[in-house]
Amino acid sequence: MTQPAHIQAFFDEPTFTVTYLVGDPGTREAAIIDPVLDFDSASGRISTGSAEAVLAAAAAGGWRITRVLETHAHADHLSAAPLIKARTGARIGIGAHIGEVQKVFAGVFNAPDVSGTGAEFDDLFADGETFKLGELEVEVLHTPGHTPACISYKIGDAVFVGDTLFMPDYGTARADFPGGDAAALYRSIRRILALPPETRLFMCHDYKAPDRDEFAWETTVAEERAKNVHIHDGVDEAAFVAMRTERDKGLAAPRLLLPSVQVNIRAGHLPPAEDNAVHYLKLPLRLPEGFGA
């Protein structure tokens, strides 16, 4: 009989991101979900401490990393997927709709090297697809709304929901990025919340609601249905879309939005180095009407 998945969480407070080491106890085969590459935007300095901590824990536990699983092209942290692949040989996977996201942002950043097909990734997962992690079966759920390419990974009674849902006292993800869709987000969340009540849900982020003292990232379908401040049972699609649309109008852009997207649509790789062998991240400027260049 297959044992339940081993799940170990690593919280990166600077980006409020949770990375997971998930493994099959029987075979010691494991995946890393949503790894973080440390980036100081003021200095442009990249470091690897967050990813090294996950790799060290994997080594200490005797886990063999065979996959890096991205829930989407993140807009709040750079992915450490290439580092993990270089160290372990792991395959990098993401949702099959990533090409839609690439096409939008390749235009924003004038990035002709970006394929627009998802070719930068090793695996493009379709809705309903399954694959093995050791003896564990992983099921892919296409859960768009935050982005068109968002997916969740279901492993036994655990679902890694990416940015689709947050803890019940914090609510749901924004849907105002290019390709975002509040109605699609509502339907994706309802799909997740149709799973058995005891299903465990693992968040990709926690921002600690005002009345809570500690960060948290694990809840259940039952708790979300009963207590989620945005989408508890009884909230219909029209009410959710109206709330989400109005709330999104007041949200600031994530601090690392522009660096993160440029890197993450390339499967975590930096933009190509220029002729001086230096890598650069672009900052598209929004000029006021009539402003002279």
N, C-alpha and C positions, 0 to 999 in steps of 0.2 A: 504494500500500500504506500502510495506517495505521501511523504511528510509535507506538512504545510510549509510555505515559503518562509525563509528567514528574511526579515525586513529590518534594516538598520538605517536610521535617519541621521542626516548631517545638516545642521542649520547654519546658513551663512547670513549673519545679521546685517552686514552692510547692504545686501540686496534682498533680505528677507526671503531667501530662497531655500527650499528643502531639497536636498539630493538624497536619493535612496540607493542603498546597496541591497539588492534582492537576489537571493540564491536558493538553489535546491539543495537541502541538507544531504540528500542521498548521494548525489554526484559531485557536489561542491562547485557546480557550474553557477555563475552569477552574472547579473547585469547591473549596470549603474544607470540610474534614471535621472536625467536633468542635471548633469555635473556643471559646476561653476568654475570659471577661470577668473582669477582676481585681477581687477583693473582699477587703477587710480587715474581718474579722468583729468585731474589737475596736472599731473606730471606725464601722463601717457605711459606710465610704467605698468607692465604686466607681470604678475607673479603667479605661483602655482600652489600656494599653501592649501587652499580648500580642496583641490583635487588630490594633492599628495596625502591629505588626511584620509580620504576615502580609499586610496590605493594602499595605504599603510594598514588600514583596518582589514581590507580584503586579504592582504598578505598574512596578517596575523591570524586570520580566521581560516586560512587555507582555501580561500575562494579563488576560483579560476574565472577571470572576467572574459566573457565571450561577446558581450553586447553592450553598446551604449544606446539607450533608448531616450529619444527626445519626444516630449509631448507636443512641442510646437517650436517655431522660431521665436525665441524669447526676445522681449523688448526691454528687459530690465537687468540682464546679466549676460556676459559673454560665456559661450559654451566651452568647456574643457574637453570636448569629445576627441579632437585630434591628439591631444596629449595622452589620453587614456588608450586610444587606438595604437599610438606609437609604442607605448609601454607593454601592452597586452595582446595586440593583434585583434582586438574586439571590432566587430562590425558596428557601424553607426546607422541607426534606423530612425525614421520619422514618418509622418503621415504622407500618403500618396498625393495629397493636394498641395504639397509644398511648392510645386511649380507655380501655382497661382500667386503665392506670396512673393516668390522670387521675381516674377515678371513685374509686379508693382514696384518693388523696391530697387530692382536693377535700374529702372527708369529714374527713380528718385535720386539715386546716387551715381547715375551715369556709369554703370558697372557692366561693361560688355563681356567680362569674363564669367559672369553668373549665367548658368545654363538656361534657367527658366523651365527646366524639365526635372529637377531634383537629382541630376546626375552626380552631384557632389557627395551624395549620401550612398551608402552601401545597400540599404534596404528601404523601400517605399511601401508602407503598410496600408492596405485597403481595409475598409470597414468590413468587419466579420472575419478577417483573416486570423489564422492561428499559427503559432509556431512554438517550438519547444525550447525551454530553458532547463537543461537537464531533463528530468522526468516531469517537470511542471509544464502545463499548457498555458500559454499567454494568448489571450483574445484581444483583438484590437477593436475599439469602438471609435468611430468617427464622431467627434463631438464639436462641431464647428460653432461659431458665434463670436468668440473672442478673436479668433482668426479663422479663415476658411480651412486651414489645414490641421487644426487641433485634433488630437486623438487622446484617448484614455487607454490604459493597459489594465486588463482584468486578469488577475492571477489568483485562482481559487476564490476565496471570499474577500479578496483585497482588490480595490480599484485605485489606480494612480491617475487622478483626474486632471492633472496639469493646472491651467488657470481657469478652468470652467467654473469651479466652485471654490469658495473659501469656507472657513469655519462658520458654524451657524450664526455666531454673534457678529460676523463681519460681512457675510453676504455672498456676492457673486462677482465675477470678473467684468471689467469694462468691455464695451463692444463698439468703441468709436475709432479703432485703428482701421486703416484701409482694408476693406474686405470684411470688417466686423459686421455683425448682424444680431441685434438684440432678440429678434423673434427666433432666429436659428439657435441662439444661446439658450433661450427658454426651452425649446424642444430638446436640445441636447441634455440639459439638466434633468428634464422630466424623464428622459430615457434612463439616465443614471439612477434617478430616484424610484424607478419602477423595479429595480433589482430588489432582492429579498431584504427586509428591514435590517437584518443583522450584518449585511455587507459592510465591510470596513472601507472607508474612503480616506485616501491619503492626499493631502493638499501639496501643491508645488510652492505655495507661499503662505506666510502668515504675517499680518501687520498688527496683530494684537489689538483687539477692540478696546475702546476706552475704559471699560469697566473690568478688564481682565489683567491680571498681574504677570502672567507667564505666556510665552509663546506656545502655540499648540498647532498640530498639523494632522491629527488623526481623529476622525469622527465616524459616524455610521449613517446609513440611509435613513434609519428611523429618526435619528437626532436632527438631520437636515430637514426631513419632512415636517417635523414637529416645530422646529425652532429657527430655521434659517430666516433672517430678518428681511430678506428680499423675496424668497420664493418658497415659503412654507406652504403646506397643503391649503388650498383655498385661494391662492393667488393665481388668477388666470393670465393668459398670454398678453392680453391687451394692457392689463394693469402693470405687469412686469415690464413690458416694452416702454410704457410711458415713464415708469420710475427710472429704468435704466438709461433711457435717452436723456432725461432731465439731469440725472446724477452725473452722467458722463460729460455734460457741458461744463461742469465746474471742476473737473479733474485736470491737474497739471500733467504735462508729459513726464513719463518716467525719467529719472536722472540720467540713466545710461541708454535711453532709447536709441539715439543715433549710432553710437558705437556698437551696441548689441546687435541691432538688426543687420548692419553691414557684415558683421562676422558670422552671425548665426544662419543667414541665408546661404553662406558658403560652407555649411556643415562645421562651423567653428574655426575655419581657417581665416587668417588675416587677408585683407586685400593684397594683390600682388605687389611685391616691392618695386619701387621705381628705379630709375637708372643709377641712383646713388646708393642702392641696396637698402633703403629705408622703407618701411611700411607706413602708410598714412591712412588715417580715417578721415572721411570727408564730413564737412559740416555745411549742408545746404542752407543758404540764407534766404529768409523771407523779407523782402524789401517793401517798405511802404509805397503806396501808389505815388508816382511822380518823383521817386527818389533817384537821383542821378548816380550812376555807377562811377 
